[in-house]
Amino acid sequence: MSGSARNPGVADVLKDSPRASSTPKTTRQWIYAKPLENGELRPQHFDLRDVTLPELKAGEALVRVKLINIHSNTRMRMATQAIRPSETDAANYACAEVIESRTPTFQKGDIVACQTGWQEHQVISTGAAAVGFGVASELIKALNGTNSPWTYKFRPAMAKLWPAEVLMDVFGSSGMTAYFGARECGPLVPSDRVAVAAATGSVGSIVAQLAKAAGCYVVGFAGGHERCDWVVKNLGIDRCIDYRAADFRNQLKDAFPNGIDVYSDGVGGSLTEIVVEQIKPDGRLFSYGGVIAFYANESMPESQPFNIRNQPFDIRKSFGISDNVEILLKQKNIKTEPFRLHVFYHERLKAEDDLSQFMLAGKLKPIHNVVDGFENLPQAIADLYQNRRPGKLQIRL
């Protein structure tokens, strides 16, 4: 399949007539089939089934999924019962094409962003809130024509200019997190000395490039010499440090002899404590996740599962902001607020325009980790925790 999205067609919204015979009535869907063993995720933990698609109601559309973004916390969500056996993960972000509609918001042929399970077709609704999030703000509702920040139509020019993998990466949650996070911790100026954790990650790789485009001195962190070499070569930043190195603290001080102005942190854990020690007073911490917990090799026992569905959520702790880090942040008056992307999505069109300009000017390039074939989804997700590749894992259907 080609990664290029075709132009939206012009079609009347379907009325209340029965579904056309050419539209699918079932869809293939991968499910989480059986509990993990010692926290290890393997392809055999998935199973394929056929699911009957419901008849469309007013305000709904049927879409054909083109590409699925896979969350880095998929294994954790399985192990902690956020996704239970016999369920699919309904919270993935996807690029899809509308093939039938009963809402004026979407027309046949539109290229849309939405949330979807691990499946080939999905019914989306303008009235539904986002899976895992609250109802969108009134500004987002007005922009999207839906109640979810993640359900919207791409502008035809965007769908024509960029393929699905770019739409869902640079112009999806990764690029938007980097764009708005850098802005909220900014403005980034040439005098800023910026540290970027997870520089090979989908968000970190974009933050590093945006900071460099702003004229900053930028140092990334990655695991191993080969990955560090990849970062410097492909992202064009000044330096990359192996965060696993025994002398990491010394290398960090050498890279930032006068301290760090801005730290982009999607890792959490002990790394955050080490780096925050080097942030200048009145510095800035852009905290957007704790992937160290998602990729950790430690087993996640099934004997005492932690059911996150029934537990209060502490976003600061989930992002790796420990009690020790909280003390340092207060002592140094470091500006920080755990990042919630959806509250900025009423500004997504401006972000799309700015990010497009960076890409067209050669100052920002997407980092692809695309696996082709719906049938390869289980193996691709299992490999995510064995052989980490740069960028966001995407399954192209």
C-alpha positions as CSV (number, residue, x, y, z in Angstrom):
1,M,0.0,0.0,0.0
2,S,1.2,3.5,-0.8
3,G,1.7,5.8,2.2
4,S,0.2,8.7,0.3
5,A,-3.3,9.8,1.2
6,R,-5.6,10.5,-1.7
7,N,-7.6,13.7,-2.0
8,P,-11.0,13.8,-0.3
9,G,-13.8,13.2,-2.7
10,V,-17.0,15.3,-2.9
11,A,-20.0,13.2,-1.7
12,D,-23.4,13.9,-0.2
13,V,-23.9,12.7,3.3
14,L,-25.7,9.4,3.3
15,K,-29.3,9.4,4.5
16,D,-31.1,6.8,6.5
17,S,-31.1,4.2,3.7
18,P,-29.7,0.7,4.4
19,R,-25.9,0.3,4.1
20,A,-24.8,-0.1,0.6
21,S,-23.8,-3.6,-0.4
22,S,-20.3,-2.5,-1.3
23,T,-19.5,-1.4,2.3
24,P,-18.1,-4.0,4.7
25,K,-20.4,-5.5,7.4
26,T,-17.5,-7.0,9.4
27,T,-14.0,-6.1,10.2
28,R,-10.9,-8.1,11.2
29,Q,-9.7,-7.2,14.7
30,W,-6.7,-8.2,16.8
31,I,-7.5,-8.7,20.5
32,Y,-5.4,-9.3,23.6
33,A,-6.0,-13.0,23.9
34,K,-4.4,-14.2,27.1
35,P,-2.6,-12.7,30.1
36,L,1.1,-12.0,29.9
37,E,3.5,-14.3,31.6
38,N,6.1,-12.6,33.8
39,G,5.3,-9.3,32.0
40,E,6.7,-10.7,28.6
41,L,4.7,-9.8,25.5
42,R,4.8,-12.2,22.6
43,P,2.8,-12.5,19.3
44,Q,0.9,-15.5,20.8
45,H,-0.8,-13.1,23.3
46,F,-2.9,-11.8,20.4
47,D,-5.7,-13.4,18.5
48,L,-7.5,-12.4,15.3
49,R,-11.3,-12.4,15.1
50,D,-14.1,-11.1,12.9
51,V,-16.3,-8.4,14.4
52,T,-19.7,-7.3,13.1
53,L,-19.8,-3.6,12.3
54,P,-23.0,-1.9,13.7
55,E,-25.3,0.0,11.4
56,L,-24.5,3.7,11.3
57,K,-26.6,6.0,13.4
58,A,-26.9,9.8,12.9
59,G,-23.7,11.5,13.7
60,E,-21.5,8.5,12.8
61,A,-19.2,7.5,10.0
62,L,-17.5,4.3,8.9
63,V,-13.8,4.6,8.2
64,R,-11.2,2.3,6.6
65,V,-8.1,2.4,8.7
66,K,-4.9,3.3,6.7
67,L,-2.4,3.5,9.5
68,I,-2.3,2.8,13.3
69,N,0.0,4.5,15.8
70,I,0.9,2.0,18.5
71,H,1.3,3.4,22.1
72,S,4.6,2.8,23.8
73,N,2.6,1.9,26.9
74,T,0.7,-1.0,25.3
75,R,2.5,-3.7,27.2
76,M,2.0,-1.8,30.5
77,R,-1.7,-1.4,29.7
78,M,-2.0,-5.1,29.2
79,A,-0.2,-6.0,32.3
80,T,-2.2,-3.6,34.5
81,Q,-5.6,-4.6,33.1
82,A,-6.2,-1.3,31.3
83,I,-6.7,-3.7,28.4
84,R,-8.1,-7.0,29.5
85,P,-8.0,-10.4,27.8
86,S,-10.6,-10.6,25.0
87,E,-10.4,-6.9,24.4
88,T,-8.7,-4.8,21.7
89,D,-7.0,-1.5,22.6
90,A,-9.5,1.1,21.6
91,A,-7.2,4.0,22.4
92,N,-4.8,3.9,19.4
93,Y,-4.5,6.9,17.2
94,A,-5.1,6.3,13.5
95,C,-5.3,7.8,10.1
96,A,-8.4,6.6,8.2
97,E,-10.5,7.3,5.1
98,V,-14.3,7.8,5.4
99,I,-16.2,5.2,3.3
100,E,-19.7,5.9,4.6
101,S,-21.2,8.8,6.6
102,R,-24.3,9.9,8.4
103,T,-22.9,13.2,9.6
104,P,-22.2,16.5,7.7
105,T,-18.9,16.7,9.6
106,F,-17.4,13.9,7.5
107,Q,-17.9,13.1,3.8
108,K,-17.0,10.0,1.9
109,G,-13.3,10.2,0.9
110,D,-12.3,12.5,3.8
111,I,-9.0,11.7,5.4
112,V,-9.4,11.8,9.2
113,A,-7.6,11.3,12.5
114,C,-9.4,9.2,15.0
115,Q,-9.0,6.6,17.8
116,T,-9.4,3.0,16.8
117,G,-8.8,-0.5,18.0
118,W,-6.4,-2.9,16.3
119,Q,-8.7,-3.3,13.4
120,E,-9.3,-2.6,9.7
121,H,-12.5,-0.6,9.9
122,Q,-14.0,1.5,12.7
123,V,-17.2,3.4,13.4
124,I,-16.5,6.9,14.6
125,S,-18.9,9.3,16.2
126,T,-19.0,13.1,16.4
127,G,-20.7,12.8,19.8
128,A,-18.3,10.5,21.5
129,A,-15.6,11.7,23.9
130,A,-12.0,10.5,23.5
131,V,-11.1,7.1,24.9
132,G,-9.1,7.8,28.0
133,F,-9.8,11.6,28.0
134,G,-12.7,13.9,28.9
135,V,-14.9,15.8,26.6
136,A,-13.1,18.4,24.4
137,S,-13.3,22.1,25.2
138,E,-15.8,24.2,23.4
139,L,-13.1,25.6,21.1
140,I,-12.0,22.2,20.1
141,K,-15.6,21.1,19.5
142,A,-16.1,24.1,17.2
143,L,-12.9,23.4,15.3
144,N,-13.3,19.6,14.9
145,G,-17.0,19.3,14.7
146,T,-16.7,16.5,17.3
147,N,-16.6,16.0,21.0
148,S,-13.0,14.5,20.9
149,P,-9.7,16.3,20.3
150,W,-8.5,13.3,18.4
151,T,-11.4,12.9,16.0
152,Y,-11.2,15.4,13.1
153,K,-10.8,15.8,9.3
154,F,-7.4,16.8,7.9
155,R,-7.5,19.7,5.6
156,P,-7.4,18.5,1.9
157,A,-4.1,20.3,1.3
158,M,-2.5,18.5,4.3
159,A,-3.8,15.1,3.1
160,K,-2.5,15.8,-0.4
161,L,0.9,17.0,0.8
162,W,1.8,14.4,3.4
163,P,1.4,10.6,3.6
164,A,-0.4,8.9,6.4
165,E,2.7,8.1,8.4
166,V,3.7,11.8,8.5
167,L,0.1,13.0,9.3
168,M,0.0,10.7,12.3
169,D,3.6,11.5,13.5
170,V,4.7,15.0,12.8
171,F,1.1,16.3,12.7
172,G,-0.2,13.8,15.2
173,S,0.2,13.5,18.9
174,S,4.1,13.2,18.8
175,G,4.7,16.4,16.7
176,M,2.0,18.3,18.5
177,T,3.4,17.4,21.9
178,A,6.8,18.5,20.8
179,Y,5.5,21.8,19.2
180,F,3.3,22.9,22.1
181,G,5.7,21.6,24.7
182,A,8.6,23.6,23.3
183,R,6.3,26.6,23.0
184,E,5.1,26.4,26.6
185,C,8.7,26.0,27.9
186,G,9.8,28.8,25.6
187,P,10.1,30.7,23.7
188,L,13.3,28.9,22.8
189,V,16.0,31.3,21.9
190,P,19.6,30.9,20.6
191,S,21.1,31.4,24.0
192,D,19.2,28.4,25.5
193,R,21.1,25.3,26.2
194,V,18.7,22.4,25.8
195,A,18.9,18.8,27.0
196,V,16.6,16.2,25.3
197,A,15.9,12.8,26.8
198,A,14.7,9.9,24.5
199,A,16.2,11.8,21.5
200,T,15.4,8.8,19.3
201,G,11.8,8.8,20.4
202,S,8.9,10.1,18.4
203,V,8.6,13.2,20.6
204,G,12.2,13.7,21.6
205,S,13.5,13.6,18.0
206,I,11.1,16.4,17.0
207,V,11.9,18.5,20.1
208,A,15.6,18.2,19.4
209,Q,15.1,19.4,15.8
210,L,12.8,22.3,16.8
211,A,15.3,23.4,19.4
212,K,18.1,23.3,16.9
213,A,16.0,25.2,14.3
214,A,15.6,27.9,17.0
215,G,19.4,28.2,17.2
216,C,19.8,26.5,20.6
217,Y,22.7,24.4,21.7
218,V,21.1,20.9,21.9
219,V,22.4,17.7,23.5
220,G,20.3,14.5,23.3
221,F,20.4,11.4,25.4
222,A,20.1,7.9,24.0
223,G,21.0,4.4,25.0
224,G,24.3,3.2,23.5
225,H,27.0,4.6,21.2
226,E,25.3,3.5,18.0
227,R,22.1,5.3,18.9
228,C,24.0,8.4,20.0
229,D,25.8,8.4,16.6
230,W,22.4,8.0,14.9
231,V,21.0,11.0,16.8
232,V,23.8,13.4,15.9
233,K,23.9,12.3,12.3
234,N,20.1,12.3,11.6
235,L,18.9,15.1,13.9
236,G,21.8,17.5,13.3
237,I,22.1,18.4,17.0
238,D,25.4,19.3,18.8
239,R,26.0,16.2,20.9
240,C,24.4,13.0,22.3
241,I,25.3,11.3,25.5
242,D,24.8,7.6,26.4
243,Y,22.6,7.8,29.5
244,R,23.7,4.3,30.4
245,A,27.4,5.3,30.6
246,A,29.0,4.8,33.9
247,D,30.4,8.4,33.7
248,F,27.1,9.9,32.6
249,R,27.1,12.6,35.3
250,N,30.6,13.7,34.3
251,Q,29.6,13.8,30.6
252,L,26.5,15.8,31.4
253,K,28.6,18.4,33.3
254,D,31.0,18.6,30.5
255,A,28.2,19.1,28.0
256,F,26.6,21.8,30.2
257,P,29.4,23.5,32.2
258,N,27.1,26.4,32.9
259,G,24.0,24.4,33.5
260,I,20.8,23.5,31.5
261,D,18.2,26.0,30.5
262,V,15.6,23.6,29.2
263,Y,15.1,19.9,29.7
264,S,12.7,17.9,27.5
265,D,11.9,14.8,29.5
266,G,9.8,11.9,28.3
267,V,11.7,9.3,30.3
268,G,11.3,9.8,34.0
269,G,13.0,7.7,36.7
270,S,16.5,8.2,38.1
271,L,17.6,10.0,34.9
272,T,15.2,12.9,35.7
273,E,16.8,13.3,39.1
274,I,20.3,13.4,37.7
275,V,19.5,15.9,35.0
276,V,17.3,18.2,37.2
277,E,20.4,18.7,39.4
278,Q,22.0,20.4,36.4
279,I,19.1,22.7,35.5
280,K,19.8,26.3,36.2
281,P,17.7,28.2,38.8
282,D,14.6,29.5,37.0
283,G,15.1,26.9,34.3
284,R,12.4,25.0,32.5
285,L,11.4,21.3,32.6
286,F,9.1,20.0,29.8
287,S,7.8,16.7,31.2
288,Y,5.5,14.7,29.0
289,G,5.9,11.0,29.9
290,G,7.7,8.2,31.7
291,V,8.7,5.7,29.0
292,I,11.3,4.1,31.3
293,A,8.4,2.3,33.0
294,F,6.9,1.2,29.6
295,Y,10.1,-0.4,28.3
296,A,11.6,-1.7,31.6
297,N,12.8,-5.2,31.4
298,E,11.6,-6.0,34.9
299,S,8.7,-8.5,34.9
300,M,5.2,-7.3,35.9
301,P,3.8,-10.2,37.9
302,E,0.3,-11.2,37.3
303,S,-0.2,-12.5,40.8
304,Q,-0.8,-9.0,42.1
305,P,-2.0,-7.0,39.2
306,F,-2.5,-3.3,39.6
307,N,-5.8,-2.3,38.1
308,I,-5.3,1.2,36.9
309,R,-9.0,1.4,35.9
310,N,-10.0,1.7,39.5
311,Q,-7.1,3.8,40.8
312,P,-6.6,7.6,41.0
313,F,-4.2,8.9,38.5
314,D,-1.2,11.0,39.6
315,I,0.2,12.5,36.4
316,R,3.3,14.0,38.0
317,K,4.4,10.6,39.4
318,S,3.5,8.8,36.2
319,F,5.9,11.2,34.4
320,G,8.7,10.3,36.7
321,I,8.6,13.5,38.9
322,S,9.6,11.9,42.2
323,D,9.5,13.5,45.6
324,N,13.2,14.3,45.3
325,V,12.6,16.0,42.0
326,E,9.8,18.0,43.4
327,I,12.1,19.3,46.1
328,L,14.7,20.3,43.5
329,L,12.1,22.0,41.4
330,K,10.9,24.1,44.3
331,Q,14.4,25.0,45.5
332,K,15.5,26.1,42.0
333,N,12.2,27.7,41.0
334,I,12.1,25.6,37.9
335,K,9.1,26.0,35.7
336,T,7.3,22.7,35.1
337,E,3.9,21.4,34.6
338,P,3.2,17.8,33.3
339,F,2.0,18.2,29.8
340,R,-1.5,17.6,28.7
341,L,-1.6,17.9,24.9
342,H,-5.4,17.9,24.3
343,V,-5.9,21.2,26.1
344,F,-4.0,22.9,23.2
345,Y,-5.7,21.2,20.3
346,H,-7.9,24.2,19.4
347,E,-4.6,25.6,18.0
348,R,-3.7,22.5,15.9
349,L,-4.2,24.3,12.5
350,K,-1.5,26.9,13.4
351,A,0.7,24.1,14.6
352,E,0.2,22.1,11.4
353,D,1.1,25.2,9.3
354,D,4.3,25.9,11.4
355,L,5.5,22.3,11.3
356,S,4.8,22.1,7.6
357,Q,7.0,25.1,7.1
358,F,9.8,23.5,9.1
359,M,9.6,20.4,7.0
360,L,9.4,22.1,3.7
361,A,12.4,24.2,4.7
362,G,14.4,21.1,5.6
363,K,14.7,22.0,9.3
364,L,12.5,19.1,10.4
365,K,12.3,15.5,9.1
366,P,10.1,12.7,10.2
367,I,11.6,9.6,11.8
368,H,9.7,6.6,10.5
369,N,9.2,3.2,12.2
370,V,6.5,1.8,9.9
371,V,5.6,-1.9,9.7
372,D,3.5,-2.9,6.6
373,G,0.7,-5.3,6.9
374,F,-2.2,-5.7,9.4
375,E,-1.2,-9.4,9.9
376,N,2.2,-8.2,11.3
377,L,0.7,-6.2,14.1
378,P,1.3,-8.7,16.9
379,Q,4.9,-9.3,16.0
380,A,5.5,-5.6,15.6
381,I,4.1,-4.7,19.0
382,A,6.1,-7.5,20.7
383,D,9.3,-6.4,18.9
384,L,8.7,-2.9,20.2
385,Y,10.0,-4.0,23.6
386,Q,12.8,-6.2,22.2
387,N,14.4,-4.1,19.5
388,R,13.5,-0.5,19.9
389,R,13.8,1.5,16.6
390,P,13.7,5.3,16.4
391,G,10.4,7.0,16.1
392,K,6.8,6.0,16.7
393,L,5.8,2.4,15.8
394,Q,3.1,2.6,13.1
395,I,1.3,-0.2,11.4
396,R,0.3,0.5,7.8
397,L,-2.7,-1.4,6.5
